Amino acid sequence: VRSTHFPKRLIPPLTNENLFGRDLMMCAYCGKTLEKRALTKDHIVPRARGGKNVWTNCVTACRGCNNYKGHKLLEEFDMKLLFVPYTPCREEVLILNNRKILADQMSFLKSSLPEYSRIHNLH
């Protein structure tokens, strides 16, 4: 689980919409890309087992994988994460949430993204 350090005021809110956007609407366990209504937020270390509700402990999961995983830890679960969760930057959330970004604005925002951002290849 990647640790990123941003001043607290720069950390985007951990909402389902922002999480699903960061993960490109893809289940972190089976790799299926689904519509928002078929997705859930999964805590890698379950909250019932001391996990926190933070970006680096949350991934997008389909309902089937989330139900199958339940309250298990990754080492107790026979599936692996397909990607490492991270805290997105403000620019990433702007790109994901704003459908009316002009081409030059998009170029500027994308140039500010960290190299590990999953949205570098979005159009």
OpenMM code with the backbone's topology and positions (N, CA, C; nanometers):
from openmm import Vec3, app, unit

residues = "VAL ARG SER THR HIS PHE PRO LYS ARG LEU ILE PRO PRO LEU THR ASN GLU ASN LEU PHE GLY ARG ASP LEU MET MET CYS ALA TYR CYS GLY LYS THR LEU GLU LYS ARG ALA LEU THR LYS ASP HIS ILE VAL PRO ARG ALA ARG GLY GLY LYS ASN VAL TRP THR ASN CYS VAL THR ALA CYS ARG GLY CYS ASN ASN TYR LYS GLY HIS LYS LEU LEU GLU GLU PHE ASP MET LYS LEU LEU PHE VAL PRO TYR THR PRO CYS ARG GLU GLU VAL LEU ILE LEU ASN ASN ARG LYS ILE LEU ALA ASP GLN MET SER PHE LEU LYS SER SER LEU PRO GLU TYR SER ARG ILE HIS ASN LEU HIS".split()
positions = [
    Vec3(0.0855, -0.1176, 0.0000),
    Vec3(0.0000, 0.0000, 0.0000),
    Vec3(0.0892, 0.1227, 0.0000),
    Vec3(0.0773, 0.2056, -0.1028),
    Vec3(0.1620, 0.3232, -0.1198),
    Vec3(0.1214, 0.4315, -0.0204),
    Vec3(0.2204, 0.4925, 0.0404),
    Vec3(0.1956, 0.6054, 0.1286),
    Vec3(0.2332, 0.7327, 0.0559),
    Vec3(0.1409, 0.8247, 0.0485),
    Vec3(0.1706, 0.9534, -0.0100),
    Vec3(0.1425, 1.0588, 0.0947),
    Vec3(0.2213, 1.1615, 0.0957),
    Vec3(0.2071, 1.2651, 0.1972),
    Vec3(0.1653, 1.3960, 0.1321),
    Vec3(0.0438, 1.4373, 0.1588),
    Vec3(-0.0074, 1.5641, 0.1119),
    Vec3(-0.0518, 1.6420, 0.2347),
    Vec3(-0.0376, 1.7742, 0.2332),
    Vec3(-0.0985, 1.8504, 0.3422),
    Vec3(-0.2477, 1.8171, 0.3448),
    Vec3(-0.3041, 1.8050, 0.4637),
    Vec3(-0.4423, 1.7594, 0.4784),
    Vec3(-0.5404, 1.8385, 0.3918),
    Vec3(-0.5211, 1.9680, 0.3767),
    Vec3(-0.6156, 2.0490, 0.2990),
    Vec3(-0.6108, 2.0170, 0.1498),
    Vec3(-0.5058, 1.9484, 0.1043),
    Vec3(-0.4929, 1.9156, -0.0372),
    Vec3(-0.5433, 1.7755, -0.0706),
    Vec3(-0.5811, 1.6993, 0.0309),
    Vec3(-0.6283, 1.5633, 0.0063),
    Vec3(-0.7749, 1.5692, -0.0365),
    Vec3(-0.8055, 1.5166, -0.1555),
    Vec3(-0.9455, 1.5156, -0.2003),
    Vec3(-1.0304, 1.4287, -0.1075),
    Vec3(-1.1583, 1.4608, -0.0925),
    Vec3(-1.2436, 1.3794, -0.0064),
    Vec3(-1.2567, 1.2372, -0.0612),
    Vec3(-1.2585, 1.1412, 0.0288),
    Vec3(-1.2737, 0.9998, -0.0088),
    Vec3(-1.4224, 0.9694, -0.0223),
    Vec3(-1.4747, 0.9988, -0.1403),
    Vec3(-1.6145, 0.9679, -0.1712),
    Vec3(-1.6149, 0.8490, -0.2667),
    Vec3(-1.7272, 0.7811, -0.2773),
    Vec3(-1.7356, 0.6706, -0.3734),
    Vec3(-1.7074, 0.7200, -0.5153),
    Vec3(-1.7609, 0.8362, -0.5504),
    Vec3(-1.7397, 0.8895, -0.6851),
    Vec3(-1.5906, 0.9118, -0.7124),
    Vec3(-1.5201, 0.9731, -0.6171),
    Vec3(-1.3762, 0.9964, -0.6347),
    Vec3(-1.2982, 0.8652, -0.6356),
    Vec3(-1.3356, 0.7714, -0.5491),
    Vec3(-1.2673, 0.6419, -0.5428),
    Vec3(-1.2869, 0.5636, -0.6727),
    Vec3(-1.4108, 0.5554, -0.7195),
    Vec3(-1.4389, 0.4814, -0.8429),
    Vec3(-1.3673, 0.5460, -0.9611),
    Vec3(-1.3569, 0.6792, -0.9592),
    Vec3(-1.2834, 0.7490, -1.0637),
    Vec3(-1.1350, 0.7159, -1.0590),
    Vec3(-1.0766, 0.7220, -0.9391),
    Vec3(-0.9343, 0.6897, -0.9262),
    Vec3(-0.9050, 0.5505, -0.9795),
    Vec3(-0.9954, 0.4572, -0.9511),
    Vec3(-0.9760, 0.3170, -0.9908),
    Vec3(-1.0330, 0.2865, -1.1289),
    Vec3(-1.0756, 0.3908, -1.2009),
    Vec3(-1.1264, 0.3784, -1.3377),
    Vec3(-1.2431, 0.2800, -1.3485),
    Vec3(-1.3283, 0.2795, -1.2449),
    Vec3(-1.4497, 0.1968, -1.2419),
    Vec3(-1.4173, 0.0467, -1.2512),
    Vec3(-1.2981, 0.0092, -1.2067),
    Vec3(-1.2519, -0.1292, -1.2181),
    Vec3(-1.2391, -0.1934, -1.0800),
    Vec3(-1.2885, -0.3161, -1.0680),
    Vec3(-1.2744, -0.3928, -0.9451),
    Vec3(-1.1259, -0.4250, -0.9250),
    Vec3(-1.0753, -0.3941, -0.8087),
    Vec3(-0.9333, -0.4159, -0.7783),
    Vec3(-0.8984, -0.5631, -0.7613),
    Vec3(-0.9984, -0.6516, -0.7573),
    Vec3(-0.9737, -0.7946, -0.7364),
    Vec3(-0.9913, -0.8777, -0.8632),
    Vec3(-1.1001, -0.8549, -0.9384),
    Vec3(-1.1240, -0.9373, -1.0576),
    Vec3(-1.0940, -0.8632, -1.1880),
    Vec3(-1.0808, -0.7308, -1.1814),
    Vec3(-1.0464, -0.6527, -1.2994),
    Vec3(-1.1627, -0.6135, -1.3878),
    Vec3(-1.2854, -0.6484, -1.3503),
    Vec3(-1.4009, -0.6094, -1.4323),
    Vec3(-1.4256, -0.4601, -1.4208),
    Vec3(-1.4559, -0.3972, -1.5333),
    Vec3(-1.4962, -0.2572, -1.5355),
    Vec3(-1.6482, -0.2560, -1.5413),
    Vec3(-1.7090, -0.1886, -1.4438),
    Vec3(-1.8539, -0.1919, -1.4300),
    Vec3(-1.9114, -0.0524, -1.4138),
    Vec3(-2.0437, -0.0430, -1.4193),
    Vec3(-2.1126, 0.0833, -1.3937),
    Vec3(-2.1105, 0.1113, -1.2438),
    Vec3(-2.1258, 0.2396, -1.2098),
    Vec3(-2.1177, 0.2836, -1.0704),
    Vec3(-2.2108, 0.2042, -0.9775),
    Vec3(-2.3300, 0.1736, -1.0238),
    Vec3(-2.4273, 0.1058, -0.9362),
    Vec3(-2.3859, -0.0374, -0.9005),
    Vec3(-2.2929, -0.0953, -0.9765),
    Vec3(-2.2464, -0.2317, -0.9504),
    Vec3(-2.1176, -0.2338, -0.8684),
    Vec3(-2.0688, -0.1158, -0.8265),
    Vec3(-1.9417, -0.1076, -0.7547),
    Vec3(-1.9622, -0.0750, -0.6074),
    Vec3(-1.8632, -0.1123, -0.5273),
    Vec3(-1.8635, -0.0828, -0.3844),
    Vec3(-1.7244, -0.0387, -0.3431),
    Vec3(-1.7169, 0.0235, -0.2258),
    Vec3(-1.5873, 0.0577, -0.1673),
    Vec3(-1.5472, -0.0575, -0.0763),
    Vec3(-1.4253, -0.1082, -0.0936),
    Vec3(-1.3736, -0.2135, -0.0064),
    Vec3(-1.2561, -0.1602, 0.0725),
    Vec3(-1.2565, -0.1894, 0.2021),
    Vec3(-1.1432, -0.1568, 0.2880),
    Vec3(-1.0491, -0.2766, 0.2859),
    Vec3(-0.9265, -0.2565, 0.2396),
    Vec3(-0.8304, -0.3660, 0.2278),
    Vec3(-0.8113, -0.4312, 0.3644),
    Vec3(-0.7811, -0.3512, 0.4654),
    Vec3(-0.7851, -0.3993, 0.6039),
    Vec3(-0.9230, -0.3575, 0.6524),
    Vec3(-1.0130, -0.4544, 0.6739),
    Vec3(-1.1513, -0.4204, 0.7102),
    Vec3(-1.1592, -0.3314, 0.8339),
    Vec3(-1.2553, -0.2421, 0.8329),
    Vec3(-1.2751, -0.1529, 0.9481),
    Vec3(-1.2993, -0.2337, 1.0742),
    Vec3(-1.3675, -0.3470, 1.0619),
    Vec3(-1.3939, -0.4323, 1.1780),
    Vec3(-1.2650, -0.4903, 1.2366),
    Vec3(-1.1567, -0.4828, 1.1589),
    Vec3(-1.0278, -0.5368, 1.2039),
    Vec3(-0.9234, -0.4266, 1.2204),
    Vec3(-0.9726, -0.3040, 1.2386),
    Vec3(-0.8829, -0.1923, 1.2672),
    Vec3(-0.8415, -0.1088, 1.1475),
    Vec3(-0.8924, -0.1401, 1.0286),
    Vec3(-0.8570, -0.0631, 0.9094),
    Vec3(-0.9193, 0.0754, 0.9114),
    Vec3(-0.8510, 0.1684, 0.8496),
    Vec3(-0.8989, 0.3064, 0.8466),
    Vec3(-0.9673, 0.3375, 0.7143),
    Vec3(-1.0529, 0.4371, 0.7191),
    Vec3(-1.1226, 0.4837, 0.5987),
    Vec3(-1.0369, 0.5925, 0.5331),
    Vec3(-0.9266, 0.5488, 0.4705),
    Vec3(-0.8325, 0.6392, 0.4046),
    Vec3(-0.8060, 0.5868, 0.2636),
    Vec3(-0.7585, 0.6766, 0.1773),
    Vec3(-0.7345, 0.6417, 0.0375),
    Vec3(-0.6482, 0.5171, 0.0207),
    Vec3(-0.5430, 0.5044, 0.0989),
    Vec3(-0.4484, 0.3941, 0.0800),
    Vec3(-0.4988, 0.2619, 0.1363),
    Vec3(-0.6160, 0.2628, 0.2002),
    Vec3(-0.6754, 0.1389, 0.2502),
    Vec3(-0.8059, 0.1052, 0.1772),
    Vec3(-0.8401, 0.1814, 0.0747),
    Vec3(-0.9669, 0.1600, 0.0045),
    Vec3(-0.9450, 0.1370, -0.1441),
    Vec3(-1.0237, 0.0458, -0.1979),
    Vec3(-1.0233, 0.0184, -0.3417),
    Vec3(-1.1669, -0.0022, -0.3875),
    Vec3(-1.1855, 0.0082, -0.5175),
    Vec3(-1.3136, -0.0218, -0.5792),
    Vec3(-1.3256, -0.1726, -0.5941),
    Vec3(-1.4420, -0.2261, -0.5611),
    Vec3(-1.4662, -0.3702, -0.5757),
    Vec3(-1.6063, -0.3926, -0.6296),
    Vec3(-1.6209, -0.4957, -0.7107),
    Vec3(-1.7560, -0.5330, -0.7528),
    Vec3(-1.8247, -0.5963, -0.6319),
    Vec3(-1.9555, -0.6024, -0.6354),
    Vec3(-2.0295, -0.6568, -0.5214),
    Vec3(-1.9901, -0.8023, -0.4922),
    Vec3(-1.9698, -0.8809, -0.5981),
    Vec3(-1.9347, -1.0214, -0.5794),
    Vec3(-1.8021, -1.0384, -0.5064),
    Vec3(-1.6997, -0.9668, -0.5498),
    Vec3(-1.5680, -0.9770, -0.4846),
    Vec3(-1.5725, -0.9219, -0.3426),
    Vec3(-1.6442, -0.8107, -0.3225),
    Vec3(-1.6521, -0.7521, -0.1889),
    Vec3(-1.7229, -0.8479, -0.0930),
    Vec3(-1.8317, -0.9085, -0.1383),
    Vec3(-1.9029, -1.0049, -0.0528),
    Vec3(-1.8174, -1.1277, -0.0258),
    Vec3(-1.7451, -1.1753, -0.1260),
    Vec3(-1.6594, -1.2929, -0.1103),
    Vec3(-1.5449, -1.2652, -0.0129),
    Vec3(-1.4864, -1.1458, -0.0224),
    Vec3(-1.3765, -1.1091, 0.0677),
    Vec3(-1.4275, -1.0915, 0.2101),
    Vec3(-1.5428, -1.0292, 0.2255),
    Vec3(-1.5989, -1.0085, 0.3587),
    Vec3(-1.5030, -0.9319, 0.4490),
    Vec3(-1.4813, -0.9837, 0.5691),
    Vec3(-1.3943, -0.9188, 0.6677),
    Vec3(-1.2557, -0.9810, 0.6713),
    Vec3(-1.2166, -1.0452, 0.5612),
    Vec3(-1.0851, -1.1099, 0.5583),
    Vec3(-0.9749, -1.0097, 0.5264),
    Vec3(-0.8541, -1.0417, 0.5714),
    Vec3(-0.7349, -0.9678, 0.5313),
    Vec3(-0.6865, -1.0262, 0.3998),
    Vec3(-0.6034, -0.9531, 0.3274),
    Vec3(-0.5547, -1.0027, 0.1979),
    Vec3(-0.4873, -1.1385, 0.2104),
    Vec3(-0.4107, -1.1586, 0.3185),
    Vec3(-0.3426, -1.2878, 0.3321),
    Vec3(-0.4392, -1.4037, 0.3618),
    Vec3(-0.5626, -1.3724, 0.3982),
    Vec3(-0.6644, -1.4747, 0.4233),
    Vec3(-0.7572, -1.4919, 0.3021),
    Vec3(-0.7326, -1.4173, 0.1997),
    Vec3(-0.8194, -1.4065, 0.0828),
    Vec3(-0.7421, -1.4614, -0.0356),
    Vec3(-0.8032, -1.5462, -0.1166),
    Vec3(-0.7278, -1.6112, -0.2248),
    Vec3(-0.7220, -1.5303, -0.3549),
    Vec3(-0.7527, -1.4021, -0.3483),
    Vec3(-0.7385, -1.3135, -0.4635),
    Vec3(-0.6381, -1.2050, -0.4264),
    Vec3(-0.5755, -1.1474, -0.5258),
    Vec3(-0.4752, -1.0421, -0.5043),
    Vec3(-0.5273, -0.9092, -0.5587),
    Vec3(-0.4724, -0.8011, -0.5037),
    Vec3(-0.5026, -0.6687, -0.5595),
    Vec3(-0.4356, -0.6561, -0.6957),
    Vec3(-0.5067, -0.6022, -0.7914),
    Vec3(-0.4522, -0.5840, -0.9257),
    Vec3(-0.3746, -0.4532, -0.9398),
    Vec3(-0.3945, -0.3610, -0.8455),
    Vec3(-0.3222, -0.2338, -0.8475),
    Vec3(-0.3104, -0.1825, -0.7049),
    Vec3(-0.2144, -0.0947, -0.6856),
    Vec3(-0.1863, -0.0392, -0.5533),
    Vec3(-0.2708, 0.0864, -0.5316),
    Vec3(-0.3440, 0.0942, -0.4213),
    Vec3(-0.4216, 0.2155, -0.3942),
    Vec3(-0.3295, 0.3307, -0.3547),
    Vec3(-0.3700, 0.4516, -0.3872),
    Vec3(-0.2911, 0.5695, -0.3541),
    Vec3(-0.3845, 0.6873, -0.3306),
    Vec3(-0.3315, 0.7923, -0.2724),
    Vec3(-0.4067, 0.9152, -0.2515),
    Vec3(-0.3952, 1.0001, -0.3774),
    Vec3(-0.5074, 1.0272, -0.4453),
    Vec3(-0.4994, 1.1090, -0.5669),
    Vec3(-0.4713, 1.2552, -0.5324),
    Vec3(-0.4132, 1.3251, -0.6262),
    Vec3(-0.3889, 1.4682, -0.6078),
    Vec3(-0.5128, 1.5462, -0.6529),
    Vec3(-0.5151, 1.6746, -0.6213),
    Vec3(-0.6298, 1.7585, -0.6582),
    Vec3(-0.6519, 1.7612, -0.8091),
    Vec3(-0.5435, 1.7682, -0.8864),
    Vec3(-0.5560, 1.7750, -1.0315),
    Vec3(-0.6239, 1.6497, -1.0866),
    Vec3(-0.5911, 1.5359, -1.0293),
    Vec3(-0.6522, 1.4104, -1.0732),
    Vec3(-0.8029, 1.4119, -1.0496),
    Vec3(-0.8437, 1.4594, -0.9332),
    Vec3(-0.9864, 1.4658, -0.9014),
    Vec3(-1.0563, 1.5667, -0.9920),
    Vec3(-0.9903, 1.6787, -1.0222),
    Vec3(-1.0493, 1.7755, -1.1158),
    Vec3(-1.0741, 1.7111, -1.2511),
    Vec3(-0.9770, 1.6360, -1.3012),
    Vec3(-0.9923, 1.5689, -1.4302),
    Vec3(-1.1084, 1.4703, -1.4255),
    Vec3(-1.1162, 1.3939, -1.3185),
    Vec3(-1.2194, 1.2910, -1.3079),
    Vec3(-1.3599, 1.3487, -1.2910),
    Vec3(-1.3705, 1.4648, -1.2276),
    Vec3(-1.5021, 1.5202, -1.1962),
    Vec3(-1.5514, 1.6261, -1.2932),
    Vec3(-1.4648, 1.6813, -1.3785),
    Vec3(-1.5051, 1.7905, -1.4659),
    Vec3(-1.5033, 1.7448, -1.6104),
    Vec3(-1.6185, 1.7364, -1.6714),
    Vec3(-1.6292, 1.6882, -1.8093),
    Vec3(-1.6073, 1.7985, -1.9127),
    Vec3(-1.5898, 1.9233, -1.8685),
    Vec3(-1.5784, 2.0349, -1.9621),
    Vec3(-1.4435, 2.1045, -1.9502),
    Vec3(-1.3368, 2.0271, -1.9418),
    Vec3(-1.2022, 2.0832, -1.9344),
    Vec3(-1.1530, 2.1058, -2.0769),
    Vec3(-1.1044, 2.2254, -2.1053),
    Vec3(-1.0512, 2.2573, -2.2374),
    Vec3(-0.9195, 2.1829, -2.2598),
    Vec3(-0.8833, 2.1621, -2.3856),
    Vec3(-0.7648, 2.0827, -2.4196),
    Vec3(-0.6381, 2.1361, -2.3550),
    Vec3(-0.6175, 2.2692, -2.3578),
    Vec3(-0.4951, 2.3231, -2.2972),
    Vec3(-0.4975, 2.3096, -2.1454),
    Vec3(-0.6166, 2.3211, -2.0850),
    Vec3(-0.6287, 2.3005, -1.9406),
    Vec3(-0.5986, 2.1550, -1.9060),
    Vec3(-0.6475, 2.0621, -1.9888),
    Vec3(-0.6237, 1.9197, -1.9659),
    Vec3(-0.4744, 1.8892, -1.9735),
    Vec3(-0.4064, 1.9472, -2.0709),
    Vec3(-0.2618, 1.9266, -2.0838),
    Vec3(-0.1896, 1.9742, -1.9587),
    Vec3(-0.2290, 2.0915, -1.9092),
    Vec3(-0.1672, 2.1449, -1.7884),
    Vec3(-0.1941, 2.0535, -1.6685),
    Vec3(-0.3200, 2.0130, -1.6507),
    Vec3(-0.3546, 1.9270, -1.5372),
    Vec3(-0.2799, 1.7940, -1.5451),
    Vec3(-0.2770, 1.7327, -1.6625),
    Vec3(-0.2080, 1.6038, -1.6772),
    Vec3(-0.0582, 1.6166, -1.6516),
    Vec3(0.0005, 1.7301, -1.6849),
    Vec3(0.1444, 1.7490, -1.6605),
    Vec3(0.1740, 1.7577, -1.5112),
    Vec3(0.0727, 1.7857, -1.4296),
    Vec3(0.0903, 1.7966, -1.2849),
    Vec3(0.0686, 1.6645, -1.2122),
    Vec3(0.0231, 1.5619, -1.2843),
    Vec3(-0.0076, 1.4349, -1.2199),
    Vec3(0.1194, 1.3605, -1.1795),
    Vec3(0.1146, 1.2903, -1.0648),
    Vec3(0.2290, 1.2065, -1.0284),
    Vec3(0.2393, 1.0891, -1.1253),
    Vec3(0.3570, 1.0330, -1.1409),
    Vec3(0.3788, 0.9254, -1.2388),
    Vec3(0.2945, 0.8015, -1.2105),
    Vec3(0.2555, 0.7782, -1.0850),
    Vec3(0.1786, 0.6587, -1.0515),
    Vec3(0.0284, 0.6760, -1.0735),
    Vec3(-0.0162, 0.7933, -1.1174),
    Vec3(-0.1586, 0.8156, -1.1424),
    Vec3(-0.2102, 0.7187, -1.2477),
    Vec3(-0.3255, 0.6622, -1.2225),
    Vec3(-0.3851, 0.5675, -1.3154),
    Vec3(-0.4548, 0.6379, -1.4312),
    Vec3(-0.4687, 0.7697, -1.4264),
    Vec3(-0.5469, 0.8366, -1.5307),
    Vec3(-0.4613, 0.9043, -1.6368),
    Vec3(-0.3315, 0.8786, -1.6410),
    Vec3(-0.2462, 0.9369, -1.7457),
    Vec3(-0.2975, 0.9066, -1.8855),
    Vec3(-0.3565, 0.7908, -1.9052),
    Vec3(-0.3964, 0.7488, -2.0411),
    Vec3(-0.5404, 0.7804, -2.0743),
    Vec3(-0.6118, 0.8492, -1.9855),
    Vec3(-0.7492, 0.8902, -2.0164),
    Vec3(-0.7462, 0.9992, -2.1221),
    Vec3(-0.8461, 1.0023, -2.2055),
    Vec3(-0.8521, 1.1040, -2.3115),
    Vec3(-0.9179, 1.2273, -2.2576),
] * unit.nanometer
topology = app.Topology()
chain = topology.addChain("A")
for resn in residues:
    res = topology.addResidue(resn, chain)
    for name in ("N", "CA", "C"):
        topology.addAtom(name, app.Element.getBySymbol(name[0]), res)
